[in-house]
Amino acid sequence: MAAQYAIKGATAKGITSSVEQAVAEGGLGPGDALPPVRRLADELGVSAGTVATAYKELRQRGIVVTRGRGGTVVAQAPAVGARRPPKVPQGARDLAGGHPDPALMPVLLPPERAAPVSGSHRGSPRRAGLEELAREWFARDGIPDSRVTFAHGALDCMARLLSTELKPGDAVAVEDPGFHHLLDLVPALGLRMVPVAVDDEGIRPEALRGALRAGVRAVVCSPRGQNPVGGCFSEARRDALLEALGGFPEVLVIEDDHNAEVAGAPSHSLASGGLERWAQVRTVSKHLSVDLRWAALACDATTLARHEGRMLLTSGWVSHLLQETVERTMTDPSARALVGRAARVYTERREALTGELTRRGIAAHGASGLNVSVPVRDESAVVNGLRSRGWWVAAGSRFRIATPTAVRVTSATLEVAEAARFADDFAAVLGESEATYGG
């Protein structure tokens, strides 16, 4: 690192700015190591405390992470600059993005005309009709609906919840493997991640207990359609998790039910279990439109007050034009029918893929949701092997912290008739990688 980029600065602020600029401009990349504190202090002629203060600031802002004896390194998704997903190779079929099938999403129904707004909507941030629809949406699955509000998408909502509830350095329990954007977001907020293992029924109770004993202040999990494994809470798993949480009433439990309408699994939510601190977030991006950046939030009174207070001070409200579009589309009979069909089709495609892989002796996980996770020994070999056959899948390194290697396949856009051909190619690639890499 030192040969590539020389950190400068005579103060903690100067050192911080130098590192941030290097990361933003590409002089320092994800995983690059920063010099040990004492060595950099000697090089710059400053005290070790000055460098330590700079590194602390960089950690709290999500630009670097500390790996114990591994030192301080640039975060995989540093909170400066812009990191985009890898481009789909030309001619390859995209099964990596985790996106829904556009053919199974309705045409949006925005208002034909929009009258000028007098003043602002801060005094009435939620359209009454959409708020009532949101309450019905939560109540349908036994989620308390007395306190409901809106946000600009699931990650926007979770970022606000975590930043108002926790302070830099606090620990958050996250699924491992889990949603890669969330795994990027948590350290960007200056928070520590405590990985919690998952299986086909979601987060595992014994792993959650370990995280709670380790002092986490919040838990973020998915009750169904877990990304990337596809786990969904059973009634028994939900009860076991609630029992584990029973001794920690101060911990905020955030459920991300992002694909509630098309997950293909019933709701067994922790939010319905009488928790003291809880929140459930739902979005429409997986069943109405990926461009509808709107989320509904149901939560306890304290969480609502903190979310609303921060929202009021920042964006103020979610656009009423967007809210009206969501409301009109949610209540349109043809849109409702298409969403119901999408849920059935996604289940058929997911089960076809897991079935074909299983018939070839390949373990696959996908109890719900839009993706299937397949454990493999060498992610790069499988990704590149499938690419050579015209398929583009996601390496599991984007989603995991400490769990074993795997690849994620988006089943949502893979037709049932294509599942056998894909599984044949997957089996062939596995055979080639074992021969090349020794299993």
VENQUINOR-V356038 format. One record per pair of residues at least 24 apart in sequence whose C-alpha atoms are under 8 Angstrom apart, sorted by the first residue. I is the first residue (numbers start at 1). J is the second residue. Records with the same first field share a line. If there is no record, write none. Layout:
I: J / J
This chain:
1: 28 / 32 / 33 / 34 / 35
2: 34 / 35
4: 28
8: 44
9: 44
10: 44 / 45 / 46
11: 46 / 50
12: 50 / 51 / 53 / 54
13: 54
15: 51 / 54
16: 54 / 55 / 57 / 58
20: 58 / 63 / 80
23: 63 / 74 / 78 / 80 / 81
24: 80 / 81 / 82
25: 81
28: 74
29: 74
30: 73 / 74 / 75 / 76 / 77 / 78
31: 73 / 74 / 75 / 76
32: 73 / 74
33: 71 / 72 / 73 / 74
34: 71 / 72 / 73 / 74
35: 72
36: 71 / 72
59: 187 / 190
60: 168 / 169 / 187 / 188 / 189 / 190 / 191
61: 187 / 188 / 189 / 190
62: 187 / 188 / 189 / 190
63: 188
65: 187
76: 184
77: 184
78: 184 / 188
79: 188
88: 392
89: 387 / 392
91: 390
92: 387 / 390 / 391 / 392
93: 390 / 391 / 392
94: 391 / 392 / 393
95: 391 / 392 / 393 / 394 / 409 / 410 / 411 / 413 / 414
96: 392 / 393 / 394 / 408 / 409 / 410
97: 393 / 394 / 410
98: 370 / 371 / 409 / 410 / 412
99: 286 / 370 / 410 / 412 / 413
100: 286 / 287 / 370 / 412 / 413
101: 412 / 413
104: 287 / 338 / 339 / 341 / 342
105: 287 / 288 / 289 / 335 / 338 / 339 / 342
106: 288 / 289 / 329 / 334 / 335 / 338 / 339
107: 335
108: 288 / 289 / 325 / 326 / 329
109: 325 / 326 / 328 / 329
110: 321 / 322 / 324 / 325 / 326 / 328 / 329
111: 321 / 324 / 325
114: 321
121: 316 / 317
122: 312 / 316 / 317
125: 316 / 317 / 318 / 320
126: 150 / 317 / 318 / 320 / 323
127: 320 / 323 / 324
129: 327
130: 323 / 324 / 326 / 327
133: 327
134: 296
138: 298
141: 267
142: 272
143: 269 / 271 / 272 / 298
144: 271 / 272 / 298 / 299
145: 298
146: 298
147: 298 / 299 / 300 / 301 / 304
148: 296 / 297 / 298 / 299 / 304
149: 296 / 297 / 298 / 304 / 308
150: 294 / 295 / 296 / 297 / 317 / 318
151: 294 / 295 / 296 / 297 / 317 / 318
152: 293 / 294 / 295 / 318
153: 283 / 293 / 294 / 295
154: 256 / 258 / 281 / 282 / 283 / 294 / 295
155: 181 / 182
157: 281 / 295 / 297
158: 254
159: 185 / 186 / 189
160: 307 / 310 / 311
161: 303 / 306 / 307
162: 218
163: 189
164: 306 / 307 / 310
165: 303 / 306
166: 191 / 217
167: 191
170: 216 / 217
171: 215 / 216 / 217 / 218
172: 216 / 217 / 218 / 219 / 220
173: 208 / 211 / 216 / 217 / 218 / 219 / 220
174: 219 / 220 / 221
175: 203 / 220 / 221
176: 399 / 400 / 401 / 402 / 403
177: 227 / 228 / 229 / 399 / 400 / 401 / 402 / 403
178: 226 / 227 / 228 / 229 / 399 / 400
179: 227 / 228 / 399
180: 398 / 399 / 400
183: 399
195: 401 / 402
197: 403
198: 229 / 231
199: 229 / 231
200: 229 / 230 / 231 / 232 / 365 / 366 / 367
201: 231 / 232 / 233 / 234 / 237
202: 226 / 230 / 231 / 232 / 233
204: 237 / 241
205: 237 / 240 / 241 / 244
208: 241 / 244
209: 244 / 245
212: 245 / 248
216: 251
217: 250 / 251 / 252
218: 251 / 252 / 253 / 254
219: 251 / 252 / 253 / 254
220: 253 / 254 / 255 / 256
221: 253 / 254 / 255 / 256
222: 255 / 256 / 257
223: 255 / 256 / 257 / 267 / 268 / 269 / 270
224: 257 / 260 / 263 / 265 / 266 / 267 / 368 / 369
225: 257 / 258 / 259 / 260 / 263 / 264 / 265 / 367 / 368 / 369 / 370
226: 368 / 369
227: 369 / 371
228: 371 / 372 / 373 / 399 / 408
229: 365 / 366 / 371 / 372 / 373 / 408
230: 365 / 366 / 367 / 368 / 369 / 370 / 371 / 372 / 373
231: 365 / 366 / 367 / 368
232: 265 / 367 / 368
233: 267 / 268 / 269
234: 268
235: 268
238: 268 / 269 / 270
241: 270
242: 270 / 273
246: 275
249: 275 / 276 / 277
250: 276 / 277
251: 277
252: 277 / 278 / 279
253: 277 / 278 / 279
254: 278 / 279 / 280 / 281
255: 279 / 280 / 281
256: 280 / 281 / 282
257: 281 / 282 / 283
258: 282 / 283 / 284 / 285 / 286
259: 283 / 284 / 285 / 286 / 287 / 369
261: 287 / 339 / 340 / 343
262: 286 / 287 / 339 / 340 / 342 / 343 / 344 / 346 / 369
263: 343 / 347 / 368 / 369 / 370
264: 343 / 344 / 346 / 347 / 368 / 369
265: 367 / 368
276: 300
277: 302 / 303
278: 303
279: 303
287: 339 / 342
288: 329 / 330 / 339
292: 322 / 326
294: 318 / 322 / 323
346: 370 / 411 / 412
348: 416
349: 411 / 412 / 413 / 414 / 415 / 416 / 419
350: 411 / 412
352: 416 / 419
353: 411 / 416 / 419 / 420 / 423
356: 419 / 420 / 423
357: 423
360: 423 / 424 / 427
362: 427
370: 410 / 411 / 412
371: 408 / 409 / 410 / 411 / 412
372: 408 / 409 / 410 / 411
373: 406 / 407 / 408 / 409
374: 406 / 407 / 408 / 409
375: 404 / 405 / 406 / 407
376: 405 / 406 / 407
377: 405 / 406 / 439
378: 405 / 406 / 433
379: 405 / 406 / 407
381: 429 / 433
382: 407 / 426 / 429 / 430 / 433
383: 407
385: 429
386: 425 / 426 / 429
389: 425
